[in-house]
């Protein structure tokens, strides 16, 4: 099964991707990880991408998409994968569709987790990192940390928590959310491209999920969409 998952930062894409990986035994492929791997490993595409990044420019699709295709072609993806974090605009969506079809690995399912921008921002500001990997968030009651102020500990293991710099910077969060909530020029336009493509392809499914519920509720709604 080949899955593409959309959703703004803070919508729970990572959490729900983990649920999909567990249920369907998929490889989780995240676009940011692909960049880090190629740049850190000094691959030819990574070197090209780094040159753009060092200049403060966007990495062109002619570099990004080949890196993604290379990752999706590896042995651990042969049994299926879920792609997270790409595309980010309609042109990228169209290029990705064409590239995947040319490689004879078209998408089977497109998932969109929908969540209001203000809720996403609240969740991002509330995220805290546990050294043991347990999710903690001041804005989500079921995984809310213990303590108050800067003295927060994990709700599950009592370890001291930290906050990512970009998760306590409201301006930085707004910039991240602008990428998704930028109308026809942003990812919402990408969702439209994917929805139209799915409508024209036999067997492909387009699943919209309300991300405002609990982790369990969102998971169940998502899995129910697979059976429609």
Secondary structure, 3 states (H helix, E strand, C coil): CEEEEECCCCCCHHHHHHHHHHHHCCEEEEHHHHHHHHHHHCCHHHHHHHHHHHCCCCCCHHHHHHHHHHHHCCHHHCCCEEEECCCCCHHHHHHHHHHHHHCCCCCCEEEEEECCHHHHHHHHHHEEEECCCCCEECCCHHHCCEEECCEEECCCCCCEEECCHHHCCHHHHHHHHHHHCCHHHCHHHHHHHHHHHHHCCCCCEEEEEECCCCHHHHHHHHHHHHCC
